[in-house]
Amino acid sequence: MSGEGHKVLMQPELITRVQKSAVLGCRSVLCNNIYEYVIHIFFQNVINANIFPVLIDILGKAEFKTRKEAAWAITNATSGGSPEQIRFVKYGYT
């Protein structure tokens, strides 16, 4: 990408909005307690997409509201995940 388009994408306000939107979407998916199996599948997809390192990174760097949403996403995930998935989150990112 070149020119003005690149400058637009690099604006901090836009990055913050996109980041917040992504975290809210992740939190929403992980919070849907429809069926245990479905949650397990969602959680596994989040693990497979390597989103947890991003969520954990957001906890230390983003604005407060985005950090709060990242914390909720992790909380929702660990509340509905299998023991193996929770161990992965707990020990996979130390």
LINRABEL-V346195 format. One record per residue. N is the residue number from 1. PSI is psi in degrees with one decimal (NA if undefined). NEAR is the number of other ideal C-beta (glycine too) atoms within 8 Angstrom. D_CENTER is the distance of its C-alpha to the mean C-alpha in Angstrom with 2 decimals. Layout:
# LINRABEL-V346195
<<N/PSI/NEAR/D_CENTER> <N/PSI/NEAR/D_CENTER>>
This chain:
# LINRABEL-V346195
<<1/143.4/5/26.27> <2/170.2/4/29.02> <3/-148.9/6/30.66> <4/-32.1/5/29.37> <5/-40.0/8/26.41> <6/-39.5/9/24.85> <7/-39.7/8/25.54> <8/-43.9/8/23.85> <9/-23.7/8/20.57> <10/1.2/8/20.70> <11/128.4/8/21.24> <12/-37.3/6/19.01> <13/-40.0/6/18.88> <14/-43.0/10/17.62> <15/-42.9/9/14.93> <16/-42.9/11/13.82> <17/-42.2/8/14.01> <18/-43.3/8/12.10> <19/-46.4/11/9.22> <20/-41.6/12/9.46> <21/-42.8/8/9.89> <22/-42.1/8/6.88> <23/-42.0/14/4.73> <24/-40.8/9/7.72> <25/-43.3/8/7.83> <26/-44.7/12/4.91> <27/-43.4/13/6.56> <28/-46.0/8/9.73> <29/-43.3/9/9.69> <30/-13.4/14/9.13> <31/-13.6/8/11.74> <32/101.7/9/14.41> <33/51.2/5/16.99> <34/-60.8/5/19.43> <35/144.2/5/20.45> <36/-40.5/6/19.50> <37/-42.4/6/19.78> <38/-42.2/9/17.46> <39/-43.5/14/14.70> <40/-43.5/12/15.54> <41/-45.8/8/15.28> <42/-47.3/11/11.89> <43/-45.0/14/10.62> <44/-37.7/9/12.66> <45/-38.2/8/11.38> <46/-41.3/13/7.75> <47/-48.6/12/9.83> <48/-32.7/6/12.15> <49/-1.8/6/9.94> <50/40.7/7/9.16> <51/-27.3/9/5.38> <52/-40.5/13/5.94> <53/-34.7/8/8.30> <54/-45.6/8/6.40> <55/-41.9/13/4.42> <56/-38.7/11/8.03> <57/-40.6/8/9.67> <58/-34.5/13/8.46> <59/-29.6/11/10.02> <60/-9.7/6/13.20> <61/-25.2/5/13.56> <62/174.8/11/12.37> <63/162.6/6/14.49> <64/-49.1/6/14.70> <65/-38.7/7/13.28> <66/-39.0/13/9.98> <67/-41.4/12/10.02> <68/-43.9/8/11.00> <69/-38.7/12/8.24> <70/-41.8/15/5.67> <71/-41.5/9/8.62> <72/-41.7/10/9.09> <73/-44.6/13/6.00> <74/-41.3/13/7.28> <75/-46.4/8/10.67> <76/-41.9/11/10.56> <77/-46.9/14/9.64> <78/-17.5/10/12.38> <79/-24.4/6/14.67> <80/0.8/11/14.90> <81/164.9/12/14.63> <82/162.2/7/17.78> <83/-36.6/6/19.25> <84/-41.7/6/18.64> <85/-42.0/13/14.88> <86/-40.9/10/14.74> <87/-39.2/8/17.06> <88/-44.7/9/14.96> <89/-43.8/14/12.01> <90/-44.9/7/14.80> <91/-14.2/7/17.00> <92/-14.7/7/15.17> <93/41.0/7/13.69> <94/NA/3/16.72>>
